[in-house]
Amino acid sequence: MNKSNSRREFLKNSAIAAAGFSIVPRHVLGGNGFTAPSDKLVVAGIGVGGKGESDINEFHKSGKADIAFLCDVDDRRAANSIKRFPKAKYYRDYREMLDKEAKHIDAVSVSGPDHNHAIHALAAMQLGKHVYVQKPLAHDVWEARVLTHAAKKYKVVTQMGNQGASNDGPRLAREWYDAGLIGDVHTVYCWTDRPVWPQGIQWPTQKAAIPKELDWDLWLGTAPRKDFVDKLVPFNWRGWWDYGTGALGDMGCHLLEVPFSVLGLSYVQDVQASVGSVYVDEFKRGYFPESCPPSSHATMTFPKAARTQGPVTLHWMDGGIQPARPEELGPNERFGDGGNGILMVGTKGKILADTYGDNARLLPTSRKEQVAQKYARVQNGSGGHYAQWVEACIAGYGKKEVSAPFEISGPLTEALLMANLAIRGADLKVDGQYPGRNLKLIWDNNNMKVTNFDVVNQFIKREYPEGWGINYTL
């Protein structure tokens, strides 16, 4: 063969090979951590409207992710993503997508309603796929424990969507704490002005026509079968216990992440709560057990952690309730970011921060002590949360650090879901009374059980509809 023919054959064969390998995921070619010729992470999105839409857009912005598959039960919500990624194959049922396309997928992004997070994420993990799951990680305490356990069992890269975990603020606060600038933290306050959706209301009595673009049965998923009602999809489901986790589920992962990362907190030992009531007439309290209350204050006790000298009391407040302003804060200085905030109280000082750990500052704000940088920053902060996960998936399990792996975000999610047990229990009528409003729930962490108020244990692990169970043994 002469040189000219040899070169032509080489170029021809190279082009064929390149075309053949361009969309093959790295796990097919060489196992976890193998870098495919395209150097792209092949991503499938489950729930690609709203927050899910912004999630996959951020993965794509990293320049290292191929958004190859889209899945959503609502064609209306998926429309923008379908338009943005016209080459991506679209499914309605995540089970069909995973069954048909598993060998072509490296990683899965989960961003549907809270009640389906665990079933979507676990299905992907059991196929060996890396997962990014929106906050909160799960709907129930047992589900959070399962996902934490499964991440280690299946050796996949995980990240929860509390992007503030990648901000500079939590790292700076930890450096201050390590340097002893505020002494030992014993009390923490986290608060939000949410909910910004209806709560403390009656379930609608009038059923509505199911939009033709929505598969209602798939949307319900692990939830009890109910008739479709207006103003539930796509957002207000957050205020109903069957689907959402209230203001605490929505904002708790963003706010509790700072004390968790700074202090090394994990599981709670007890929790109590008070909740706002809704009156429908003179001295007549409304009873709406299906709906989260309009406001709440939960108090969690954490046992001594590796980074504390004793127990830590953490106060959660929502519905616009805030703690008293610290004396060190000037009368005209903003408390938190105006609607949300984090305050850590130590024996020698205090740290105040905004949502996502932004704008962390020592109190009084005139304190400007400088400490050496001890913890590496994530490029682009919260915006880099997505690229960080993509790069860690490409590198393979255990090769690169992520800010919110399930080993951290799982216990964090459990803590806020434990607080929700107290909130839900405080609003639960038993024999005409509200006994949960006067109790501190004692938590048996090993057995995942409240030992002194059995009625709330039914919410630790739900009964799933037939065909929608989670098959996993801890």
Order of alpha helices (4+ residues) and beta strands (2+ residues): alpha-alpha-beta-alpha-beta-alpha-beta-alpha-beta-alpha-beta-alpha-beta-alpha-beta-alpha-alpha-beta-beta-beta-beta-beta-beta-beta-beta-alpha-alpha-beta-beta
